[in-house]
Amino acid sequence: MSRRERTDFLSVCASAGRLVPVGRKDWVLKADRSAEARDRIMSTASEFVSRNGFEALTINALAAELNCSPATIYRHAGGKAEILERLIFAFSQRIIGSIRQAIAGMEGTERVATAIIVALELMRGEPLGKLMIGGLRPDRDAGTVTASPFVAKMAEEMVGRSDPLAAQWLIRITFALWYWPAKDKHTEHELVKRFAAPSVSLGLR
């Protein structure tokens, strides 16, 4: 076996304070099934982010949680950016299904207002959502969430047409309300219906 083959074959995992070489097929599920391995990595990543936030996630920290080498994570799930993107995708998918039901048959300002109100309620109820908003600051926004193509696609669906600028404006309005909520739901709903939603729908092309 060549040195390269041996490196590929062996994953180094931490066990009882010592390093133990483990065959590639023994890690995660005792079988070389990448989909299941990726699912376990993503589940652990989600739990880690829920406890520590997005910024704390590194491949080395995740490897320590899983008791495996960073190479194993790269092989099955990719790097940090790919893992975070998958987490955001799962988050957006859970939300967009409920939004679709709420805005079915609606158009214009009514559609946008309803979409914003429903999205805010769902995002605030999501444990991962709380961490997302906790990591968003104007002076240190890395774009992990705000520039995500999945978030942009969700915003365009809320708007009801393909308009990237309108989607970006909707994202900023929704995140502003998420970050800085009104004192009560009635006030927030009025802000959305009278000002936020019209500012989006009137600018549509």
C-alpha positions as CSV (number, residue, x, y, z in Angstrom):
1,M,0.0,0.0,0.0
2,S,1.4,3.4,-1.0
3,R,1.7,6.2,1.5
4,R,-1.1,8.1,-0.3
5,E,-3.4,5.0,-0.2
6,R,-2.6,4.5,3.5
7,T,-3.4,8.1,4.3
8,D,-6.7,7.8,2.5
9,F,-7.5,4.5,4.1
10,L,-6.9,5.6,7.7
11,S,-8.9,8.1,9.6
12,V,-7.4,9.3,12.9
13,C,-10.0,9.5,15.7
14,A,-9.6,10.5,19.3
15,S,-10.5,7.7,21.7
16,A,-9.9,7.8,25.5
17,G,-7.3,10.5,25.1
18,R,-5.2,8.7,22.5
19,L,-5.1,8.6,18.7
20,V,-6.3,5.4,17.2
21,P,-6.1,4.6,13.4
22,V,-9.5,3.4,12.2
23,G,-10.4,1.9,8.8
24,R,-12.3,4.2,6.6
25,K,-15.4,1.9,6.5
26,D,-15.5,1.7,10.3
27,W,-16.2,5.4,10.9
28,V,-19.7,6.7,11.4
29,L,-21.8,3.7,10.3
30,K,-19.4,0.8,9.9
31,A,-20.0,1.0,6.2
32,D,-18.9,3.3,3.4
33,R,-22.2,5.1,3.0
34,S,-21.5,8.7,2.4
35,A,-25.1,9.9,2.6
36,E,-25.6,8.5,6.1
37,A,-22.2,9.8,7.2
38,R,-23.1,13.3,5.9
39,D,-26.4,13.2,7.8
40,R,-24.6,12.4,11.0
41,I,-22.1,15.2,10.5
42,M,-24.9,17.7,9.7
43,S,-26.9,16.6,12.7
44,T,-23.8,17.2,14.9
45,A,-23.1,20.5,13.2
46,S,-26.7,21.7,13.9
47,E,-26.4,20.7,17.5
48,F,-23.0,22.5,17.8
49,V,-24.3,25.7,16.2
50,S,-27.4,25.6,18.4
51,R,-25.1,25.6,21.5
52,N,-22.3,27.9,20.3
53,G,-23.4,29.9,17.3
54,F,-22.3,30.1,13.7
55,E,-19.1,31.8,14.3
56,A,-17.8,29.1,16.7
57,L,-18.2,26.4,14.1
58,T,-14.9,25.2,12.6
59,I,-14.0,21.9,11.0
60,N,-11.6,21.2,13.9
61,A,-14.2,21.9,16.5
62,L,-16.7,19.7,14.6
63,A,-14.1,16.9,14.3
64,A,-13.6,17.0,18.1
65,E,-17.4,16.7,18.6
66,L,-17.5,13.6,16.3
67,N,-14.2,12.2,17.5
68,C,-12.8,12.0,14.0
69,S,-10.3,13.7,11.8
70,P,-11.0,16.9,9.9
71,A,-10.3,15.0,6.7
72,T,-13.2,12.7,7.4
73,I,-15.6,15.7,7.6
74,Y,-14.1,17.2,4.4
75,R,-14.5,13.9,2.6
76,H,-18.2,13.4,3.6
77,A,-19.6,16.9,4.0
78,G,-17.2,19.4,2.6
79,G,-15.8,22.5,4.3
80,K,-17.3,25.0,6.7
81,A,-19.1,27.1,4.0
82,E,-20.8,24.0,2.5
83,I,-21.9,22.8,6.0
84,L,-23.4,26.2,6.9
85,E,-25.1,26.4,3.6
86,R,-26.8,23.1,4.2
87,L,-27.9,24.2,7.6
88,I,-29.4,27.4,6.1
89,F,-31.1,25.3,3.4
90,A,-32.8,23.0,5.9
91,F,-33.8,26.1,7.9
92,S,-35.3,27.8,4.9
93,Q,-37.1,24.7,3.7
94,R,-38.9,24.3,7.0
95,I,-40.1,27.9,6.8
96,I,-41.0,28.2,3.1
97,G,-43.5,25.3,3.2
98,S,-45.7,27.2,5.8
99,I,-45.3,30.5,3.9
100,R,-46.5,28.9,0.7
101,Q,-49.7,27.7,2.4
102,A,-50.3,31.1,3.9
103,I,-49.9,33.1,0.7
104,A,-51.6,30.7,-1.7
105,G,-53.7,32.8,-4.1
106,M,-52.5,36.1,-2.9
107,E,-50.8,38.8,-4.9
108,G,-49.2,42.2,-4.4
109,T,-49.0,43.9,-1.0
110,E,-51.3,41.4,0.7
111,R,-49.0,38.6,-0.3
112,V,-45.9,40.3,0.8
113,A,-47.4,41.4,4.2
114,T,-48.7,37.9,4.9
115,A,-45.4,36.4,3.9
116,I,-43.4,38.7,6.2
117,I,-45.7,38.2,9.2
118,V,-45.7,34.4,8.8
119,A,-41.9,34.3,8.2
120,L,-41.2,36.4,11.4
121,E,-43.3,34.1,13.5
122,L,-41.6,30.9,12.2
123,M,-38.1,32.3,12.3
124,R,-38.6,33.4,15.9
125,G,-39.8,30.0,16.8
126,E,-36.8,28.2,15.3
127,P,-33.9,27.5,17.7
128,L,-31.5,27.8,14.7
129,G,-33.2,31.1,13.8
130,K,-32.4,32.6,17.1
131,L,-28.7,31.9,16.6
132,M,-28.8,33.3,13.1
133,I,-30.2,36.6,14.2
134,G,-27.8,36.6,17.1
135,G,-24.9,36.4,14.7
136,L,-26.1,39.2,12.4
137,R,-24.6,42.6,12.9
138,P,-24.2,45.4,10.3
139,D,-20.5,45.7,11.2
140,R,-19.7,42.0,10.9
141,D,-22.1,40.4,8.5
142,A,-20.1,37.8,6.6
143,G,-23.1,37.1,4.3
144,T,-23.6,33.5,5.5
145,V,-27.3,34.2,5.9
146,T,-28.0,37.4,4.1
147,A,-26.2,36.4,0.9
148,S,-27.4,32.8,0.9
149,P,-29.0,31.8,-2.4
150,F,-31.5,29.8,-0.5
151,V,-32.6,32.8,1.5
152,A,-32.8,34.9,-1.7
153,K,-34.9,32.2,-3.4
154,M,-37.3,32.2,-0.4
155,A,-37.6,36.0,-0.6
156,E,-38.4,35.9,-4.3
157,E,-41.1,33.3,-3.6
158,M,-42.5,35.6,-0.9
159,V,-42.6,38.5,-3.4
160,G,-44.2,36.4,-6.0
161,R,-41.8,37.0,-8.9
162,S,-38.1,36.9,-9.9
163,D,-36.8,40.3,-8.9
164,P,-33.4,40.1,-7.2
165,L,-33.5,43.7,-5.9
166,A,-37.0,43.3,-4.5
167,A,-35.8,40.1,-2.8
168,Q,-32.8,41.8,-1.2
169,W,-35.0,44.6,0.0
170,L,-37.5,42.1,1.5
171,I,-34.6,40.3,3.2
172,R,-33.4,43.5,4.8
173,I,-36.9,44.5,6.0
174,T,-37.7,41.1,7.4
175,F,-34.3,40.8,9.2
176,A,-34.7,44.4,10.6
177,L,-38.0,43.5,12.1
178,W,-36.6,40.1,13.3
179,Y,-33.7,41.8,15.0
180,W,-35.7,44.8,16.3
181,P,-39.3,43.6,16.9
182,A,-42.2,45.9,17.8
183,K,-43.5,45.9,21.4
184,D,-46.6,43.9,20.5
185,K,-47.9,41.9,17.5
186,H,-50.6,44.3,16.6
187,T,-48.1,47.2,16.2
188,E,-45.8,45.0,14.2
189,H,-48.5,43.8,11.9
190,E,-49.6,47.4,11.2
191,L,-45.9,48.3,10.5
192,V,-45.7,45.5,8.0
193,K,-49.1,46.2,6.3
194,R,-48.8,49.9,6.1
195,F,-45.1,50.5,5.4
196,A,-42.9,47.4,5.0
197,A,-45.0,45.4,2.5
198,P,-46.0,48.4,0.3
199,S,-42.4,49.5,0.0
200,V,-41.7,46.1,-1.5
201,S,-44.7,45.7,-3.8
202,L,-44.6,49.3,-5.1
203,G,-41.1,48.8,-6.4
204,L,-41.8,45.6,-8.2
205,R,-41.1,45.4,-12.0
